[in-house]
């Protein structure tokens, strides 16, 4: 395998995954692969190819390729983050994403594509948009204005532009606390988590922007409000696409958007499930540490998601670029990569069977230290906080 050497500091270190990062572009290229296969075979079922790549091939590759827990030396992190190649791996995602969306709209508008084929293409495009939110996540944390603009553009497809605000200024402040809508609680099913995080994230983004504008003496109803201008981008995008390809594509546009941001919320669900930052004597939550995020070193999922599974280092260093994120031995480890664990999310009894014991073991058997879903304390043999406070009084 071709490798990249640091060239400074620890000269023996090589980035063995350097040229693998381009494989992340397999996701935005999947609509074109689907189109080519359909043209060659005439089988409309092949419009589901994008679903197969993430849902079928991804978990297999996680098992075949295994894990990589190696870290770049501290002395070369600055050098590594300045390598332009890694940035282009994310930049290229954006034009490919939108080229695929235009292709999809063209196919949705055609009468010779079956309903089954159009549904399969909608699911494929939803995968592109969902992983696109993760690409926007990587870009949106950076200081360069170009990357921040690309982040907002990427989010327009899934109508989730407010994520740019809530994630950076809300989630990173409240992560692993009951106040964070994007931190799942022990005993909380994904189906209960989904409305809480979708609605809670939207409300939080609005409050954050309203407060920011108020500090500047401005009202929230202005296009300087990043929630409103992000929605305006989606309205403009969908309006142009519907104007060009006809109103018949509207249901598919809406479906891919909802499915796309649902993919994000699946990942949110498993990243901090049951983990809780404890309160200090001052009444404030302790500083976020590696023990407050679930991690995985599965190579395939990390390549497709730009090291998102090294989530602990991301929370410790939000602006750090994906290629430089590190593994921490003290961080709790998932039993599988995101491509595998995201399937378990949809079967709550199986998810709880796999994960609940790991959450409790992470706290040395003391479930009271976990972030427990209200009403579920008795399931884990824990006295509800309200009862404890009443008894103490």
N, C-alpha and C positions, 0 to 999 in steps of 0.2 A: 504494500500500500504506500502511496506517495505521502510524505509527511512534510510538516513545516517546522523548521528549527527557529528557536528564539533569536539567535544572532547576537543577543546581549545577555549579560548576567549568566544564568544557568544554561550554558551552551549545549549541554547534553539533553536538555528537555526538547521533546518534539510534540507537536499537536497531531496526534494520530487520527483525529476526527475532522481535520480541516476540510478536506474535500468531500466529506460525507454531508456537510451542512447544505450543500446544493440539492440534496435529495428531498429537502423540505419542500422544494418547488414541485414535487410530484403531486401534491394536493391541488394547487391551482391549475396544474396541467391536466388533472383528471377529467374535466369536461371535454377537452379536446381528444383525449384518449378514448373516452366513451363514444364521441362522435365518429372517430375513425373506425372503431370496432363495429359500430352499427352500420356504417357505410359498407364495410367489407362483408358483413354477415347478413345484414337485414334483420337482425334480432333486436327488437326494441328493449328487451330485458337488459341489454348491455349498457343502457343509460344509467344503470345502478352501479357502474364500475367504481365511481368515487366512493360509494358506501363500502364496497368490497375492499378497497385499498385500506381504509381506516379501520373498518369493523372486522375484516377477515384477515388480511395480510399483516396488518400492524401487530396484533397479538402474537401471531406466529413468529414474526421477526423478533419480537421481544424475547421469546423463548430461545430462538436460534442464536441470536447475537449476544444474549446474556447481558451482563452489567459491566459498567466501567466506573470505578470510584476514584480514579486518579485525579489529582488536582495540579494545575500549573503552579510553579513556584511563585511565591510572593514577589520575588525580585523582578519578574517579567510581566506582571499583571498590567502595568501601565503600557508597556510595549504591545502586549497582546490586544488590548482594547483599542489601540490606535491603528490596527491593521484594517485598511479599507475593504478588503475582500469580504470580511464577515458582515459588513454593513450592506454590501450589495446582495448578499444572500437574502436579506429582509426587504431591501428596496425593490427587488425584482418581483417579489410576491404581489405587490400592488397592481402593476399593469396587467399581470397574468390573471389576477383575480377578476378585474373588470372586463378583460377580453372574454373570459369564460362566462361572465354574467350576460354580456351582449349575445354571445352564441346561444346561451340558454333561452333568452327572450326570443330570439329568432326561431328557435325550435318550438317553443311554446305557442307561437303564433301560427304555426303551420298546421294545416288540416291533415297532412299525411303522416303525422307522428301520433301514435296511439296515446290514449290517456295513461296507460301503464308506463309508456316511455316518458311522458311528460312528468309523471310522478317520480320516476326514477331519477330524471334529470334534476328535479327540484331538490331531492335528497342529496344528490351529488353536489349541487350548488350550495346547499345548506352546510355541507361539510367544509367547502371552501370558505364560506363566510364565517363559520364557527372558528376554524383555525385562523382565519384572518383577524378575528378579535384578539387572538393570542399574538399575532404579528403586530397588531396595533398596540398591544400591551407592551411589547418590547420597544417599539418606536416611541410610544407616548411617555416613557420614563426618561427619555434623553433630553439634553439641554438644547441641542441644535434645532432651530426653527423648522428646517426641512423635515426632520423626522417627526416632529409634533404635527405638522400639517399632513404628512402621509398617514399618521395614526388616525386623524379625524376623517380623512378620506376613506380609509379602510373600513371604519366603523359605519359608514353611511349605508352600506349594503344591508346590514342587519338591523338598521334603525336603533342602534345602541350607542349613539354618540355620547350620551351622558355617562357611559362607563369611563370615559377619559377623565371626567371630573371625580366621580365617586370613588374609583379605584385609587387614584393617586392621592386624593386629599381626604377621603373617608375611610376606605378599607385599610390603608396602610397605617392609619392612626388607631383604629378600633379593632384591628385583627385579633382573633382568638379571645374575644370578649362577648358577653351576651348582647351588647349594644350593636354589634356588627352584623348587618343583614347577610353578609357574604360568608360568615363563619358558621358552618353547620354544627348543631348540637348533638351530643350523645343521645341516641334514641329517637332522633328526628329523622323521619323518612324523607327521601328526595322529593316526594310529592307534596309534602308539607313545607319543605324548604323552598321549593320553586316559587310559589307566590310571595313568600316572605322576602326572598332576596330580590326578585324582579321589582316588586312594588317598593320595597324598602330602599333599594339602590336608587330608584328614580326619585323618591322623596328626598333622600339624602343629597343627591346631586343638586336638586333644586334649592334646598336650604343652603347648601354651600355657596352656590352661585349668587343667591339672593343676598347672603351676608357679605360676600366679596364686593358686590356692586354697591351695597348700602354703605360700606366703608369709604367708597369713592363718591358718595352722595348721589347715586343713581338708582332708579327704579329697576325692578327685575324685567319688566316688559320692554326689552331692547335687544337688538341683534348682537349687542356686545355680551349678552348672556350666552355662555357657551352651551347651555342646554338647548336654548332656542335656535342658535345658529347651527348646531349639529342636526337638529330635527329638520331645519330648513334645507340642509344638504340632502337629507333622505327624501324629502318631499320633491325637491328639484330633480334628483336622480330618478325616482320612480315616475315622476311626471313626464320627463323626457322619454324614458323607456316605453311608457304606456302610449305616449303620443306617437312614437315611431312604430311600435309593433302592435298597437291596438289594446283595448280594454280587456281582451281575453287573457292577457298574461297577468292581470292583477292578482288573482287568487294564488298563483304560483309565486309571485314576488312576496306576497304576505306570508305564505307558508315557509319559504326558505328563510325569511328573516326570523320568524319565531323559532324555527328549528335550529337556526344558526346560533342565536343567543342562548338557547337552551343547552347547546353543547358547552358554551362557556360556563353556565351555571352548574353543569355536571362536574366540571373541573373544580369550580369553587367549592362545591359540596365536599369533595374528597380531600382537598388541600389542607383543611384545618379541622376536620371532623372530630368533635369532642374535646379539642385541645383548649386550654384556658390559661390565660395570664393571671397570676394571682395578684391580689391587692397588697400593697405595702402598708406600713403603719400610717402613712400619710393619707391613705384612702385612695391613692392613685394606683393604676395598674403598673406592674413591673414592666421593664423594657422588653420589647419583643426579642426573643432569642431563638436559636435553632430548634429548641424543643417544642416550639409552638407551630411547626409546620410539618406535615407528612412529606417525606421525600422518597425518591426512587432513582436508581442509577441505570435503569433499563435503557440500553443504547438506542433502540429503534424509536421509542416514544420521545426520548430526549432530542433526537435528530429532527423529528417531525415538528416538535414544539419548542425548538430553540432553548433547550435546557430548562424549560419551565419546571421540571420535576426537582430541580435543585432550588426549591422554593425558599428554604431557610436563608440561604445567602442572598437571595433576591430581596427578602424583607430586611435583612441587615444592611444591604447596599443596593437600594432601588435603582440607582443610575448605572450600576455595573452592567456591562454588556454581556450578553448570554454566553459568549465563548470563554469568559473568565469566571463564571460562577463556579463555586467550590462545593464539594461534598463535606459534610460534617458528621463525624462518628456519633455525636450525641443527639443528632436529629432522629426522630422516630421514622422508621422505614416501612413503606407499604410492602405487602407481600407480593406485589406485581407492579408492572408499569401502568401508566395511565390508560393505555389502550385496553388492558385487561380489567383494571379496577372500575373503569367507567361503565362497563357492562353490568357489574354487580350492583351498581347504584340503583338500577331499575327494578331490582328484586329485593325489597327491604329485609325480609327474613334472612336471606342469604348474606346480604351486606352486614347485618348486625351479627350474624354468626361468625363472620370472618373478622370484623373490625372491632366490635365492642370489647372483646377480651384483650385486644391489643391496646386499646385506649386505657383500660383499667390497669393493665400490666405496666404501661408507660408511667402511671402514677403510683407504682409500687403496691397495687392492690387497693388503693384508697380512691374509690370512685367519686368521693365528695370533692376531689380536686379537679374533676373534669367539668366541662361546660355541658350541663345536662339540660335536655329539653324540659320545660315546665310541665309538670304532671307525670313525668317519667321517673322521678326520684326513687319511688318504691321498687321499681323494676331492678334497680341496682343496689338496693338496700341502704339508701341514703335518706336521711331526714331532710325534707324540704326546708330551704332557708327560712321561709316565713314561720314554720313551726319551731325551728331552732331559736329564732329571735323572740318568739312569743314565750317559749319556755325560759329563756334567759331573763326576760323581763319579770 
